[in-house]
Amino acid sequence: MNPFDEKAGPAYTSIPNPSQFSQESTAPLVAASASPPSRISHEFDNPYDFMPQPATAPNTRASAMTYNTLSDKLTLSADPNQWGVASTFNQPEPDDALHDPRQHRLYADNFFSARGFLNVGCLLLLLLAILALFVGYPVITAVQHFNNNLGAYNLGGTNASGQIPEMGHFSLIDPDTPEDAYTRKSYNGDKASYSLIFSDEFNTDGRTFYPGDDPYWEAVDLHYWQTGNLEWYDPEAIVTENGYMKITLTKQNTHDLQYQGGMISTWNKFCFTGGIVEASIVLPGANNVHGLWPAFWTMGNLGRAGYGASLEGMWPYTYDSCDVGAAPNQTINGQPAAALTNGDAKFNNELSWLPGQKLSRCVCPGESHPGPKHTDGTWVGRAAPEIDVFEAQIEDGVGAVSQSAQWAPFNHGYIWQNTSDNLIISDSTVSKLNTYTGGALQQATSVVSNTNQNCYDQGGTGCFASYGFQYKPGYDDAYITWMNNGKTAWRINAAGMAADSTVGIAARPVPQEPLYILLNLGLSESFGKIDFDSLVFPTSMKIDWVRVYQEDGKQNYGCNPKDFPTADYIAQYQEAYTNPNLTTWVDGYKQPFPKSSINGDC
């Protein structure tokens, strides 16, 4: 029923429409009043009686109007259809879509609308803001920290190729490291205090070390042909179990070889310059059987062990002079004559068959060199030196370790200045000077020490013994001190590698390059005789923990320190550092040595 039907409602006098008034009418629609009634007056019985009444218009039609109801007295028509706005349910309004389910389905079917994109965009911006706050900010802060003059871990928990690892923690210090191991005293007995900067306790079982698996360690997949190894190094050989890292050597056919071992390193992930590196280890095999070659050692980051192209002209140099010491074969036009005698009998008694220091101080300006430069504009001599914590062997029928540093260029006859001031052996009943001093490819300063005979994988109690070295890089008061079975074994002072006028070379500094850590287990007849009949396979080297300390106030860790950068150079020649099939820089990688003033190229 229409509420506005005349038949249904009360009898209304004909209601005028404003349009009924004549265009000529100019009278106001409300009567003028000199003093409108007070709102508190009681003279009106009806509360609406005080409202103004329409004025009588000159038009006769208007004058005939009468008002019998409240509606008559209002200026708005009682018929909503005459109000000029939508007033019935079937008339469209601007906000109808908000209440129409059919419109909701339309929007659902049309997700890719401007409104949809705006909503999703806002949510994405909010999500990105949250990620930036709780993920981006900590990472950026860490990167800024590691990129300071102390060096740079490479970086933010990623490996050398930028892969993001999955691991329980990303701190350089393992949270499982006991608090009493956060500091330690100097090996040298002085008052210097050292603080922990890196540790790995290997307490999480099941860790693997294939490329990209771990932020700090990576196992190689190659044959270590440089030393004639009999095994193939495979990441499969290295895992964590029972709270330690285990490197296993097995007798099995693989890659046309009969043995499988493992080598792992922190190359281009974690490096340090100066300080203490040490580990707690069970040595493989038995303490009286020859043939195994377990090692715990370090190398400069500009050379990657096992990748021959990266090592040519780099290992084992530690040299910052432009003279014959940087030249190929350590001679220029056949001089000095001393370099052609009293050398290696396997190499015509010549002192050196090295190709020369590739990144020497003699490199011409504008040539490829990682830098930096000296104040005189010459390059800082760069290389990949080596310091060995140990290489385990059998000496006089008992287990022992050779603890050494490798050097180039070489002293005449490979005899360094091993005076009592420069060679300090802590206990001569345990340690003695190694009779091996070098050959045409390296000079060695080495002492052999008896180990704890119980701390072997086979026939011992399986105890762990700690090994390490402490060093100060550079010249003058620089040194290296080795530790065996938790005790100081021996020390070499920098003066032991002073200039040698007989062969025309300058002093060789205790390595100043950022060093990375390596652990490996293999076997090679170039290291010593192998008792194949007595060796028992499989056998494992077990590492309980690895820790690195640096002197308080002198911390310098990271693989790309300001004074000895490596990152840009490695990136420029990435294939030399990632392709083990490139055995040499010149013939394999097809890259020239940079031009050098020592060859008259500048």
C-alpha positions as CSV (number, residue, x, y, z in Angstrom):
1,M,0.0,0.0,0.0
2,N,1.3,3.4,-1.0
3,P,1.4,5.6,2.1
4,F,0.9,8.5,-0.1
5,D,-2.3,7.2,-1.8
6,E,-5.2,9.6,-1.3
7,K,-7.6,6.8,-0.7
8,A,-5.6,5.3,2.0
9,G,-4.8,8.4,4.1
10,P,-6.8,11.1,5.7
11,A,-8.5,13.7,3.5
12,Y,-6.1,16.4,2.7
13,T,-6.9,19.8,1.3
14,S,-5.1,20.2,-2.0
15,I,-1.4,20.8,-1.3
16,P,0.2,23.5,-3.3
17,N,3.5,23.0,-5.0
18,P,6.0,25.9,-5.0
19,S,5.9,25.8,-8.7
20,Q,2.2,26.7,-8.6
21,F,3.1,30.2,-7.5
22,S,3.2,32.8,-10.1
23,Q,6.6,34.0,-11.4
24,E,5.3,37.4,-10.7
25,S,4.9,36.8,-6.9
26,T,7.7,38.5,-5.0
27,A,6.1,38.2,-1.5
28,P,8.1,36.2,1.0
29,L,6.8,32.8,1.8
30,V,6.9,33.5,5.5
31,A,5.1,36.4,7.2
32,A,7.2,39.2,8.6
33,S,7.1,39.6,12.3
34,A,8.5,42.5,14.2
35,S,8.9,40.4,17.3
36,P,8.8,36.6,16.8
37,P,7.2,34.6,19.6
38,S,9.3,33.6,22.5
39,R,10.3,29.9,22.7
40,I,9.2,29.9,26.3
41,S,5.8,31.4,25.6
42,H,2.7,29.3,26.5
43,E,0.2,31.0,24.3
44,F,0.3,28.1,21.8
45,D,-1.5,24.9,22.6
46,N,0.3,23.1,19.7
47,P,4.1,23.3,20.0
48,Y,4.3,23.9,16.3
49,D,1.9,26.8,16.3
50,F,4.7,29.3,16.8
51,M,6.1,28.4,13.4
52,P,5.7,31.2,10.8
53,Q,2.8,30.9,8.4
54,P,3.0,31.2,4.7
55,A,2.2,34.7,3.5
56,T,-0.8,35.3,1.4
57,A,0.3,35.7,-2.1
58,P,-1.4,38.0,-4.7
59,N,-2.1,35.0,-6.8
60,T,-5.6,33.9,-6.5
61,R,-4.7,30.3,-6.5
62,A,-2.4,30.8,-3.6
63,S,-5.0,32.8,-1.8
64,A,-7.4,30.0,-1.9
65,M,-5.0,27.7,0.0
66,T,-6.0,26.6,3.5
67,Y,-3.9,24.7,6.1
68,N,-5.6,22.2,8.3
69,T,-2.6,20.0,9.4
70,L,1.0,20.3,10.4
71,S,2.0,19.3,6.9
72,D,0.1,22.2,5.6
73,K,2.2,24.5,7.6
74,L,5.5,23.2,6.4
75,T,7.1,24.5,3.2
76,L,8.3,21.0,2.2
77,S,5.8,19.1,0.2
78,A,4.4,16.0,1.8
79,D,5.0,14.0,-1.4
80,P,8.6,12.8,-1.3
81,N,8.5,12.4,-5.1
82,Q,8.5,16.2,-5.2
83,W,11.6,16.7,-3.0
84,G,14.0,16.4,-5.9
85,V,16.0,13.4,-4.4
86,A,15.8,9.6,-4.7
87,S,13.2,8.5,-2.3
88,T,12.1,5.0,-3.3
89,F,13.9,1.6,-2.9
90,N,14.3,1.0,-6.6
91,Q,16.1,4.3,-7.4
92,P,20.0,4.0,-7.7
93,E,22.3,5.8,-5.3
94,P,26.0,6.4,-5.4
95,D,26.8,4.0,-2.6
96,D,24.6,1.1,-3.7
97,A,27.6,-1.0,-4.7
98,L,28.7,-1.1,-1.0
99,H,25.6,-2.9,-0.1
100,D,25.1,-5.1,-3.1
101,P,26.4,-8.7,-2.8
102,R,26.5,-8.9,-6.6
103,Q,29.0,-6.1,-6.7
104,H,31.2,-7.9,-4.1
105,R,31.3,-10.9,-6.4
106,L,32.2,-8.6,-9.3
107,Y,35.2,-7.2,-7.3
108,A,36.2,-10.7,-6.3
109,D,36.3,-11.8,-9.9
110,N,38.2,-8.8,-10.9
111,F,41.2,-8.8,-8.4
112,F,43.4,-6.9,-10.8
113,S,41.6,-3.7,-10.3
114,A,43.2,-0.4,-9.4
115,R,41.8,-0.7,-5.9
116,G,43.2,-4.3,-5.6
117,F,46.7,-3.2,-6.7
118,L,46.6,-0.3,-4.2
119,N,45.6,-2.6,-1.4
120,V,48.3,-5.2,-2.2
121,G,50.8,-2.5,-2.7
122,C,50.2,-1.0,0.7
123,L,50.5,-4.5,2.3
124,L,53.8,-5.1,0.5
125,L,55.2,-1.7,1.5
126,L,54.3,-2.5,5.1
127,L,55.9,-6.0,4.9
128,L,59.1,-4.5,3.3
129,A,59.3,-1.9,6.1
130,I,59.1,-4.7,8.7
131,L,61.7,-6.8,7.0
132,A,64.0,-3.7,6.7
133,L,63.7,-3.1,10.4
134,F,64.2,-6.6,11.7
135,V,66.3,-8.1,9.0
136,G,67.9,-5.4,6.8
137,Y,69.1,-3.2,9.7
138,P,71.0,-5.9,11.6
139,V,72.6,-7.2,8.3
140,I,73.6,-3.7,7.3
141,T,75.0,-3.0,10.7
142,A,77.0,-6.2,10.6
143,V,78.3,-5.5,7.2
144,Q,79.4,-2.0,8.2
145,H,81.1,-3.4,11.2
146,F,83.1,-6.0,9.2
147,N,84.0,-3.6,6.5
148,N,85.8,-1.3,8.8
149,N,89.6,-1.2,9.0
150,L,89.6,-4.5,10.9
151,G,88.7,-6.4,7.8
152,A,85.6,-8.1,6.5
153,Y,84.1,-11.5,7.0
154,N,82.7,-12.3,3.6
155,L,80.0,-11.3,4.5
156,G,76.9,-11.2,6.6
157,G,76.7,-15.0,6.8
158,T,77.2,-15.7,3.1
159,N,79.9,-17.7,1.3
160,A,82.3,-16.5,-1.4
161,S,79.8,-17.0,-4.2
162,G,77.1,-15.1,-2.3
163,Q,75.0,-18.1,-1.4
164,I,73.0,-17.8,1.8
165,P,73.7,-20.7,4.2
166,E,71.3,-22.4,6.6
167,M,72.9,-22.8,10.0
168,G,71.9,-22.4,13.6
169,H,73.9,-19.3,14.2
170,F,75.6,-16.5,12.3
171,S,77.9,-15.1,14.9
172,L,81.7,-15.4,14.5
173,I,81.7,-16.8,18.1
174,D,79.8,-20.1,18.5
175,P,77.3,-19.7,21.4
176,D,78.4,-23.2,22.6
177,T,81.9,-21.9,23.4
178,P,82.3,-22.1,27.2
179,E,82.8,-18.7,28.8
180,D,86.2,-19.7,30.3
181,A,87.5,-19.9,26.7
182,Y,86.6,-16.3,25.8
183,T,90.0,-15.1,26.8
184,R,93.5,-16.6,27.0
185,K,97.0,-15.6,27.9
186,S,99.9,-15.2,25.5
187,Y,102.0,-18.3,24.5
188,N,105.1,-16.2,25.1
189,G,104.5,-15.7,28.8
190,D,104.0,-12.0,28.6
191,K,101.2,-10.0,30.1
192,A,99.3,-9.5,26.8
193,S,95.6,-10.6,27.0
194,Y,93.8,-12.2,24.0
195,S,90.1,-12.2,23.4
196,L,88.1,-14.7,21.3
197,I,87.0,-13.4,17.9
198,F,86.0,-16.7,16.2
199,S,85.1,-20.2,17.3
200,D,83.3,-23.3,16.1
201,E,82.5,-26.0,18.6
202,F,80.9,-28.4,16.0
203,N,78.3,-29.4,18.6
204,T,75.5,-29.6,16.0
205,D,75.5,-33.0,14.4
206,G,74.8,-33.6,10.8
207,R,76.4,-30.4,9.4
208,T,77.8,-30.8,5.9
209,F,80.2,-28.6,4.0
210,Y,79.4,-28.7,0.4
211,P,79.5,-25.3,-1.3
212,G,76.8,-23.1,0.2
213,D,76.1,-25.3,3.2
214,D,78.0,-23.3,5.8
215,P,78.9,-19.7,6.4
216,Y,82.5,-20.3,7.4
217,W,83.7,-23.6,6.1
218,E,83.7,-25.2,2.6
219,A,85.1,-28.6,1.6
220,V,86.7,-28.9,-1.8
221,D,86.0,-31.5,-4.5
222,L,89.3,-32.1,-6.4
223,H,92.5,-33.9,-6.6
224,Y,95.4,-32.2,-4.8
225,W,97.9,-32.9,-7.6
226,Q,100.4,-30.3,-6.4
227,T,101.9,-32.7,-3.8
228,G,101.1,-36.0,-5.7
229,N,98.3,-37.0,-3.3
230,L,96.9,-40.5,-3.7
231,E,93.3,-39.5,-2.7
232,W,90.5,-37.5,-4.1
233,Y,89.2,-34.8,-1.8
234,D,85.4,-35.0,-1.5
235,P,83.0,-33.0,0.6
236,E,81.3,-36.3,1.4
237,A,84.3,-37.2,3.7
238,I,83.6,-34.3,6.1
239,V,80.6,-34.2,8.6
240,T,79.9,-33.3,12.2
241,E,78.8,-36.0,14.6
242,N,79.0,-36.6,18.4
243,G,80.0,-33.0,18.9
244,Y,83.0,-32.8,16.6
245,M,84.0,-32.4,13.0
246,K,85.2,-35.7,11.4
247,I,87.4,-35.9,8.3
248,T,87.5,-39.5,7.1
249,L,90.1,-41.2,4.8
250,T,88.7,-44.3,3.1
251,K,90.1,-46.8,0.7
252,Q,87.7,-46.8,-2.3
253,N,87.8,-46.3,-6.0
254,T,86.9,-42.7,-7.0
255,H,87.9,-40.5,-9.8
256,D,90.4,-43.0,-11.0
257,L,92.1,-43.0,-7.6
258,Q,92.0,-45.6,-4.8
259,Y,91.4,-43.3,-1.8
260,Q,89.0,-40.6,-0.7
261,G,89.9,-38.0,1.9
262,G,88.8,-34.5,2.7
263,M,90.0,-30.9,2.9
264,I,88.1,-28.0,4.3
265,S,88.9,-24.3,4.7
266,T,87.5,-20.9,5.6
267,W,89.0,-19.4,2.3
268,N,87.4,-16.0,1.5
269,K,84.9,-16.4,4.4
270,F,86.9,-16.0,7.6
271,C,90.5,-14.7,7.8
272,F,92.6,-13.1,10.5
273,T,95.8,-11.1,10.7
274,G,97.8,-11.6,13.8
275,G,96.8,-13.4,17.0
276,I,96.3,-17.1,18.0
277,V,94.7,-19.9,16.1
278,E,94.2,-23.3,17.8
279,A,92.2,-26.5,17.7
280,S,91.5,-29.6,19.8
281,I,92.2,-32.7,17.7
282,V,92.3,-36.5,17.7
283,L,95.0,-37.5,15.1
284,P,94.1,-40.2,12.6
285,G,95.6,-43.7,12.4
286,A,98.0,-45.1,14.9
287,N,100.9,-43.4,16.6
288,N,103.5,-45.7,15.0
289,V,102.3,-46.3,11.4
290,H,103.7,-44.2,8.6
291,G,101.8,-42.9,5.6
292,L,98.9,-40.6,6.7
293,W,99.2,-36.9,6.0
294,P,96.8,-34.9,8.4
295,A,97.3,-31.2,8.5
296,F,96.0,-28.1,10.2
297,W,97.4,-25.0,8.5
298,T,96.8,-21.4,7.2
299,M,97.5,-19.6,3.9
300,G,97.1,-16.0,2.6
301,N,93.7,-15.4,1.1
302,L,95.1,-14.4,-2.4
303,G,95.9,-18.1,-3.0
304,R,93.4,-20.8,-2.8
305,A,94.8,-24.3,-1.9
306,G,94.1,-26.8,-4.6
307,Y,93.5,-24.2,-7.3
308,G,96.8,-24.1,-9.1
309,A,96.2,-21.0,-11.2
310,S,95.6,-18.9,-8.1
311,L,98.9,-20.1,-6.6
312,E,101.4,-19.6,-9.4
313,G,103.7,-16.8,-8.5
314,M,101.9,-16.3,-5.2
315,W,102.9,-19.3,-2.9
316,P,105.0,-19.3,-0.7
317,Y,106.1,-15.7,-1.1
318,T,106.1,-13.2,1.7
319,Y,108.1,-10.3,0.3
320,D,107.9,-6.5,-0.1
321,S,111.1,-5.5,-1.9
322,C,111.9,-4.9,-5.6
323,D,115.1,-6.9,-6.2
324,V,116.3,-10.2,-7.4
325,G,114.2,-11.9,-4.7
326,A,111.1,-11.2,-6.8
327,A,112.6,-12.4,-10.1
328,P,112.0,-15.8,-11.8
329,N,114.4,-18.4,-10.4
330,Q,115.7,-15.7,-8.1
331,T,118.2,-14.6,-10.7
332,I,118.6,-11.8,-13.2
333,N,120.9,-12.5,-16.2
334,G,122.4,-15.5,-14.3
335,Q,123.2,-13.5,-11.2
336,P,123.9,-13.9,-8.3
337,A,126.0,-17.0,-8.9
338,A,125.2,-18.2,-5.4
339,A,121.6,-18.8,-6.5
340,L,122.9,-21.4,-9.0
341,T,124.8,-23.5,-6.5
342,N,124.1,-25.2,-3.2
343,G,120.5,-25.5,-4.1
344,D,118.1,-28.4,-4.8
345,A,119.9,-31.5,-6.2
346,K,116.7,-32.4,-8.1
347,F,116.8,-29.1,-9.9
348,N,120.4,-28.9,-11.1
349,N,121.5,-27.6,-7.7
350,E,119.7,-24.4,-8.4
351,L,118.3,-22.5,-5.5
352,S,114.8,-21.6,-6.9
353,W,112.6,-22.8,-9.7
354,L,109.8,-20.4,-8.8
355,P,108.3,-18.2,-11.6
356,G,108.9,-15.0,-9.6
357,Q,106.6,-13.0,-7.4
358,K,103.6,-12.2,-9.6
359,L,102.3,-9.3,-7.5
360,S,105.7,-7.9,-6.4
361,R,106.6,-4.3,-5.5
362,C,108.2,-4.2,-9.0
363,V,104.9,-4.3,-10.9
364,C,104.6,-1.4,-13.2
365,P,102.0,1.4,-12.5
366,G,98.7,0.7,-14.2
367,E,99.1,-3.0,-14.2
368,S,96.7,-5.4,-12.5
369,H,97.5,-5.5,-8.8
370,P,95.3,-5.7,-5.7
371,G,97.2,-2.8,-4.0
372,P,97.7,-0.9,-1.9
373,K,100.6,1.4,-2.6
374,H,103.5,2.7,-0.6
375,T,104.0,6.4,-0.1
376,D,106.6,6.3,-2.9
377,G,104.0,5.1,-5.3
378,T,105.2,1.5,-5.6
379,W,102.9,-1.4,-5.0
380,V,102.9,-3.3,-1.7
381,G,104.3,-6.8,-2.5
382,R,101.4,-9.3,-2.2
383,A,101.4,-13.1,-2.1
384,A,100.0,-16.3,-0.5
385,P,102.3,-17.3,2.4
386,E,101.8,-20.4,4.5
387,I,102.1,-21.1,8.2
388,D,101.4,-24.7,9.4
389,V,100.0,-25.4,12.8
390,F,101.0,-29.0,12.1
391,E,101.6,-31.8,9.6
392,A,101.5,-35.0,11.5
393,Q,104.1,-37.7,10.9
394,I,106.0,-40.6,12.5
395,E,109.4,-39.7,13.8
396,D,111.8,-42.2,15.3
397,G,108.9,-44.7,15.6
398,V,106.5,-42.4,17.5
399,G,103.8,-39.9,16.6
400,A,105.0,-36.4,16.0
401,V,104.1,-33.1,14.3
402,S,106.1,-30.8,12.1
403,Q,105.3,-27.2,12.9
404,S,106.6,-24.8,10.3
405,A,106.4,-21.8,8.1
406,Q,107.1,-21.7,4.3
407,W,109.0,-18.8,2.8
408,A,110.1,-17.3,-0.5
409,P,112.5,-16.0,-1.7
410,F,115.1,-18.4,-0.3
411,N,118.3,-18.1,1.7
412,H,121.5,-19.4,0.3
413,G,121.5,-23.1,0.8
414,Y,118.0,-22.7,2.5
415,I,119.9,-21.9,5.7
416,W,118.1,-19.3,7.8
417,Q,119.6,-17.4,10.7
418,N,118.7,-20.0,13.3
419,T,120.7,-18.5,16.1
420,S,119.7,-18.9,19.7
421,D,118.1,-15.4,19.5
422,N,115.9,-16.4,16.6
423,L,115.2,-20.1,17.3
424,I,113.8,-20.8,20.7
425,I,112.8,-24.4,21.5
426,S,110.9,-24.7,24.8
427,D,111.6,-28.3,25.6
428,S,114.4,-30.1,23.7
429,T,113.3,-33.4,25.1
430,V,110.1,-33.1,23.1
431,S,111.1,-30.9,20.2
432,K,114.0,-30.6,17.8
433,L,114.9,-28.7,14.6
434,N,113.7,-30.4,11.5
435,T,116.5,-31.5,9.1
436,Y,114.3,-30.6,6.1
437,T,114.9,-26.9,5.3
438,G,113.5,-26.6,1.8
439,G,114.0,-27.1,-1.9
440,A,113.6,-25.4,-5.3
441,L,109.9,-24.6,-4.6
442,Q,109.9,-23.5,-1.0
443,Q,112.1,-22.8,2.1
444,A,110.9,-24.2,5.4
445,T,111.6,-23.2,9.0
446,S,110.4,-26.2,11.0
447,V,110.6,-28.0,14.3
448,V,109.4,-31.5,15.0
449,S,107.7,-32.3,18.3
450,N,106.5,-35.5,19.8
451,T,102.7,-35.6,20.3
452,N,100.5,-37.0,23.1
453,Q,100.7,-40.7,22.1
454,N,97.2,-41.4,23.5
455,C,95.4,-38.9,21.3
456,Y,95.1,-41.0,18.2
457,D,92.1,-42.5,16.4
458,Q,93.5,-46.1,16.4
459,G,95.3,-47.7,19.4
460,G,95.0,-44.6,21.6
461,T,92.4,-43.5,24.1
462,G,90.8,-41.1,21.6
463,C,91.7,-38.1,23.7
464,F,91.9,-34.6,22.2
465,A,95.1,-32.6,22.2
466,S,95.3,-28.9,21.4
467,Y,97.6,-27.4,18.7
468,G,98.1,-23.9,17.5
469,F,100.3,-20.9,16.8
470,Q,100.5,-17.3,17.9
471,Y,102.1,-14.7,15.7
472,K,102.8,-11.0,15.1
473,P,103.1,-10.1,11.5
474,G,105.7,-7.8,10.0
475,Y,109.3,-7.0,10.7
476,D,111.4,-6.1,13.8
477,D,109.6,-7.6,16.8
478,A,107.5,-9.9,14.7
479,Y,107.5,-13.6,15.5
480,I,105.6,-17.0,15.3
481,T,105.2,-19.2,18.3
482,W,103.8,-22.8,18.0
483,M,101.9,-24.8,20.6
484,N,101.9,-28.7,20.8
485,N,99.6,-30.6,23.2
486,G,98.6,-27.4,25.0
487,K,102.2,-26.3,25.6
488,T,104.6,-23.9,23.9
489,A,106.8,-25.8,21.5
490,W,109.0,-23.3,19.7
491,R,109.4,-19.8,18.4
492,I,111.0,-18.1,15.4
493,N,111.7,-14.3,15.5
494,A,111.5,-12.2,12.4
495,A,115.3,-11.6,12.5
496,G,115.7,-15.2,11.6
497,M,114.5,-14.3,8.1
498,A,116.6,-11.2,7.7
499,A,118.3,-10.1,4.5
500,D,120.8,-12.4,2.9
501,S,123.5,-10.6,1.0
502,T,124.9,-13.8,-0.5
503,V,121.9,-14.2,-2.7
504,G,121.0,-10.5,-2.8
505,I,117.6,-10.7,-1.1
506,A,116.0,-8.4,1.5
507,A,114.2,-9.4,4.8
508,R,111.1,-11.5,4.5
509,P,108.3,-10.3,6.9
510,V,106.3,-12.7,9.1
511,P,103.2,-13.0,6.9
512,Q,101.1,-9.9,6.8
513,E,98.4,-11.2,4.5
514,P,95.0,-12.1,5.9
515,L,95.2,-15.9,6.6
516,Y,92.4,-18.4,6.3
517,I,92.3,-21.8,8.0
518,L,92.6,-25.3,6.5
519,L,92.2,-28.9,7.8
520,N,92.8,-31.9,5.7
521,L,93.5,-35.6,5.7
522,G,95.2,-37.5,2.8
523,L,98.3,-39.4,1.9
524,S,101.2,-38.8,-0.4
525,E,104.6,-40.4,-0.9
526,S,106.0,-36.9,-1.4
527,F,105.5,-36.3,2.3
528,G,107.1,-39.6,3.5
529,K,107.1,-43.3,3.0
530,I,103.7,-45.1,3.3
531,D,103.3,-48.4,5.1
532,F,100.4,-49.6,3.0
533,D,100.4,-53.0,4.8
534,S,99.9,-51.6,8.2
535,L,97.5,-48.7,7.5
536,V,93.9,-49.4,8.6
537,F,91.0,-47.8,6.7
538,P,88.8,-46.0,7.3
539,T,90.5,-43.7,9.7
540,S,89.4,-40.2,10.8
541,M,90.8,-36.9,12.1
542,K,88.4,-35.5,14.7
543,I,88.2,-31.8,15.5
544,D,86.5,-30.8,18.8
545,W,86.8,-27.1,18.2
546,V,88.6,-24.3,16.4
547,R,89.2,-21.0,18.0
548,V,90.9,-17.7,17.0
549,Y,92.0,-15.0,19.5
550,Q,93.5,-11.6,19.0
551,E,95.3,-9.2,21.4
552,D,93.0,-6.8,23.0
553,G,93.0,-3.5,21.2
554,K,94.7,-5.0,18.1
555,Q,91.9,-6.9,16.5
556,N,92.2,-7.3,12.7
557,Y,90.1,-10.0,11.2
558,G,88.4,-10.4,7.8
559,C,89.5,-11.5,4.3
560,N,89.5,-8.0,2.8
561,P,91.3,-5.7,5.3
562,K,92.1,-2.2,4.2
563,D,95.8,-2.6,4.2
564,F,95.8,-5.9,2.4
565,P,92.6,-6.1,0.3
566,T,91.7,-9.2,-1.7
567,A,88.1,-9.0,-2.7
568,D,88.3,-7.0,-5.9
569,Y,91.3,-9.0,-7.2
570,I,89.6,-12.3,-6.5
571,A,86.4,-11.1,-8.2
572,Q,88.4,-9.9,-11.2
573,Y,90.0,-13.4,-11.7
574,Q,87.2,-15.5,-10.2
575,E,87.8,-18.5,-12.5
576,A,91.3,-18.9,-11.2
577,Y,89.8,-19.3,-7.7
578,T,86.9,-21.5,-8.6
579,N,88.1,-23.9,-11.4
580,P,90.6,-26.5,-10.0
581,N,91.3,-27.7,-13.6
582,L,93.3,-24.5,-14.3
583,T,96.6,-25.7,-12.9
584,T,98.7,-22.6,-13.8
585,W,98.2,-18.9,-14.3
586,V,100.0,-18.5,-17.6
587,D,99.6,-21.8,-19.4
588,G,96.3,-22.9,-17.8
589,Y,94.4,-19.7,-17.2
590,K,96.0,-18.0,-20.2
591,Q,96.7,-14.8,-18.2
592,P,100.1,-13.0,-18.3
593,F,102.0,-11.9,-15.3
594,P,101.8,-8.1,-14.9
595,K,104.6,-6.1,-16.3
596,S,107.5,-5.5,-14.0
597,S,110.3,-3.1,-13.7
598,I,112.7,-5.9,-12.7
599,N,112.3,-7.2,-16.3
600,G,112.6,-3.7,-17.8
601,D,108.9,-3.6,-18.8
602,C,107.9,-0.3,-17.3
